[in-house]
């Protein structure tokens, strides 16, 4: 599966936002302005998203009268590949301390 590298770009934006947050807290900006700047920083790398996330996974399908259906029991690796590494980003966030 080749998809947009969303997880890596969110991680990049989140890391940049964390670095910026410490500086912004001591600035003269309002809370709303700080929130807006942090949100922009997190989302900015997504503008550069490219289909560079490549992963080979097993996909479980079943044949129906209407064609093929993807089975619900596909694993995390399948969904991570399909969603461009979003589970990798989730793991990154979970491991922050």
N, C-alpha and C positions, 0 to 999 in steps of 0.2 A: 504494500500500500504506500503510495506517495501522497503526502498531504502538506498543507501549510504547517510551518514550524511554530504553531501557536504557543505551545508550552514553553519553548526556549525564549520566545519574544516576551511572554508575560513575566518569566523569571528575570530577564534583563530589565524590563521596566520596573518590576517590583524592587529589585536590588538598587536601581538608580533612585527610586522614590524613597527607600529607607535612608540612603545616604543624604538625600536632600531634606528629609523631614527634620533631622536634627538642626539644620541651619535655619529652616523656616520657622521653627517653634520660637526662636529668639528674634525673629524679624518683626517689622511693624505691620505685617499683613494681618488682615482679619482671618478668623477661622474659616470663613467661606472661601476666601482667596487662597488660603493654604490648601484646603481640600481640593479646590479646582486645579491648582498647580500639581499636586500629588497625583490626581486622577489623570491629568494630561501626561505626566511623566510615565505612569504605568502603561498607558495606552499608546504612547508615541511609537515604540518599536513595532507595534502591530501594523503600522503603515508600511513597514519594510518586509512584511511577511512574504515568504516565497515557498513554493512547493519543494522544500529541501528535506523534509522529514520523511525518511524512507525506512520502512520496517517490513520484514517478512513474517507473516503470522498465519496460523491455520484458521480457516473460516468454516464454521459448521453451517451447512445448508440442508434444507429439506425440499424435495420436489413436490409441488402441488399441481392441481389442475390449471392454475393460473400462471405458473412459472416456478421460480425458486424463492424461498423465504429464508431469511437469515434467522438462525435459531437464537433464542434468548440466552442460552447457556454459553454463548461465546465469552471468552475470558477477558480479563483486564488488558492483556497484551493486544487483543484485537481492537478493543475500544480505544486504547491509548494510541494505536497506529492510526485508526480512523479519525480520531479527534486531534491529530497533530501534536501528540505529546502532552496533552492536558493533564493526564494522570501523573506524568513526570513532574509537572509544575505543582500539582497537589502534594506530591511527596516532598518537594522542596519546601513548600509552605509548612507542612506538618513537622519538618525537622528543624525549623528555625527555633532558636532559643533566646 
